[in-house]
């Protein structure tokens, strides 16, 4: 494995411990698949190491590394690769085969303007995802997943670093590149999300990777029900008193101990949604949230809670009501837009 470091990164390391190779001599025999460019940047006033795979531009991010982490950078990079690849759903045996093929770590300077420019662009993009930082961990797997889905330019074409990585891993295993989705093993949750509203049966059944954060689940609920995300929200877990950040807590952390939680949207109207874990699918190939089934239309935004909703239904069911025309006109701006399941699922691809 070649770790090709910027001057800033090299200055931070005690290079007397490492064998340095001229950049022009760094040929891993795989077009850069076993080589990584490395830079040191600052995020939130903290040192951050960004590693970018030369061929796929897939990133590994190490946040707030300690002095000993920098002194043993090769171990941290390999652990970061293990964590990020595993989070992507790459089986452990394939991850270990990749690291074995990488061989021992050799350090060099950066190689050429093109790769350095790509590295700088990756570092710039990392700065846009600071809300995903996990303050309790050096290895930032959530940022790797997010940037892996950030489309970038490769020559005259555009591609996703994660999908490019999966195709290269298939080639490494002698598998057809187009079958990369079949290689992945991702734990998924089948969940039913139901609005708790007497006399109404409004629900959505979704499939979502267990690695997803509650922030992402919030966005999935908003998208599948057609809420406008105008208001505050919260998740409530039975017998859980600790306050956590929804963008730093994944579903697996909570649903390993419970099958239910409550999602409340709009503290004025107070729309409560029961989230029920129906099934755990251990080795799914699914990488993104999917809407499987739906029933019922949600109440209009700002209708006034359950009481206001019943009054709304009374008025729109009576064309003779003096308020009928104004309420119908108002509801056109506040009701969910009519979309097919296919249209909703296409939109879910863009949520991190």
Secondary structure, DSSP 8 states (H G I E B T S, - for coil): -EEEE-HHHHHHS-GGGS-EE-GGG---SSTTTTEEEEEEEEETTEEEEEEEETTT--EEEEES--HHHHHTHHHHHHHHHHHHHHHHT--HHHHHHHHHHH-S-EEEE--HHHHHHHHHHHHHHHGGGGGG--TT-SB-HHHHHHHHTSEEEETTEEEEHHHHHHHHHHHHHT--GGGHHHH--EEEEEEEEEE--TT---EEEEEEETTSBHHHHHHHHHHHHT----S-EEEEETT------TTS-BHHHHHTT-SEEEEEE-TTT-EEEEEEEEEEEEEE---S-EEEEEES----TTS-HHHHHHHHHHHHT-TTSTTHHHHHHHHHHHS-----HHHHHHHHTT--
